[in-house]
Amino acid sequence: MIDIDMNDIKAFDLNLLKALDALLDERSVTRAAVRLGLTQPAMSAILTRLRGIFGDALFVRNPRGITPTLRALELAAPVKEVLGGAQRLLKPATFDPATAEMTFSLAATDYALQAIVVPFLVHLRTRAPGIRVAIRPMEEDSVQGQFERGDLDLALSTPGSAHPGQYSRRLFEETYVCAMGARHPHASDTPLSLETFCALDHALVSYSGERFRGVTDDALARIGRERRIVLTVTSFLVLAEILRTTDIIAIMPRRLAADSEGLVIVDPPIEVPGFTKVALWHERTHRNAAHRWIRALLFSAQKNGPITEAV
């Protein structure tokens, strides 16, 4: 260990150790000064400071330059160790996905799980098998606290939900379609008339449960119409099976409907506003090499938009 008087530690810096290292290597004040881009008087002044700090002459003159004292020789290895450690601290972190072992946590709704996370996992498993993924429920009110505590690394949300200290990236724009089972009596109706649409029984996904109104109903209300909702569920994951096995129809995101076997997709008879999906992450992980790689992999499986800072 390097023995330094604690009274001198505030005045000590790595430049002094760099000078001591150069003197030990070069055994010449002149050559050490050239190596560090200093003048010989400046290097001599540094040597004087080093002697005061370590309480030893450190070097004595000889006809060819300077000879280190025993104390200086004792310091040689620790000095290089400290300088090497400092260089490692300043060196940008590297990340090898093939050998990485870590846990990445993300928050997502069931829709985002199917539309975004599943394609992401396909790529992740082949490129970084040692990375574990922890999926958390998407709770808008809790995301900021989870980010700050380090409990969450990424959230799949909607625009406008970012807080100060968060970054966001648009993933894609989603649209709605009308879906029904392939054996539904109106599966061959193209286009589906507004009269038929309003007369059929509908299912609605409501994350809060028992909410028999959505964006489709708002769109219908604007033209003085309404539909009959007979079922609400809290998850898109069960909706496809309900549509396949009943005469109920539903307005659902195009990506989910397209990936569900046994469903017929038609355009709604009215325009239903879609939504935008974004990824959110915190300043805490923004520059981390591993997290940057993981985010880039997730983005590459989507239709990407520009990175924006939400602060």
C-alpha positions, 0 to 999 in steps of 0.5 A: 500500500502507498503510505501517505500522511492523511494531512497531505491527502487533500493536496495529493492527485494522480498527476503526482503519482504519474510523475513518480512513475515516470521518474522510476521508469526513466531514472532521469528528471529530464527524460521524465519531464519530456515524457510528461510534457513538462519542463525540467524545473516543473518536474524538479518542483514535483519531485520536491513535493513528492519528497515532502509527502513521502518523507524520503529523498526518493531519488539521489543524483548519479553521473547518469541521472538519478537513483531511486532510494529503497523507499522509492523502489517499494513504491514502484509496484503500488504506484503502477497498480493505482495508476492502472486502476485509475485507467480502468475506471476511466475506460468505457465499459465493454459488454459482451452479450454472448457471455453476459449474466444479468437480470433485466426488468421491464414493465408491460401490459399483456398487450405489450407482452405479446406485441413487443416482448415476445419478438424481443425475446426471440432475438435475446435468447439467441444472442444473450442466453445469460440475460434473465428477463423479469416482467412486471405489471405496468402500473403508471403511478409506480414506474417513476419510483421503481426506476429510482429504486432500481427495481425497473429498467424499462417500461412499455407505456404511452406518450405523455407518461414520462417523468423528469429524468426519463427517456422515451422512444416511440416504438410504433403506431397501433390501429384497431380492427374488428375481430370475430371467430371464423365461424361467426355468422357475419364473418364474411360481411365485407364491409361490416355495416354500421347497423350490423356492428351496433346490433352484434354483441361486443366484448371489451378489454378493460384493465380496471374491470367492469368498465363497459365503455371505451374509445369505440363507444366515444367514436359511436357517440359522436355520430349518435350511435351505440353498441351492446357490450355484453362482456368485459375482461381485464386481459387481451390474452383471453380475448381471442379464445372468447371470439373463436368460441362465441358469437361475440365480436370485439375491437382489438389492436391489429397486431394481436388480432393478426397473430391470433389463429381462427379469427377474421379481421375486418375494418370497423365501420367507423374510425376508431383512434389508435394509440402509440406505444413507447419505451421509457427508461431512466437516466440511471441506466441511460449510458450503461453499455449492457442496457444500451445493447438490450434497448437497441435489440428491443427497438430493432424488432419494432418500427422505431422512432427517434430517441427523446429526452423527457426532461 
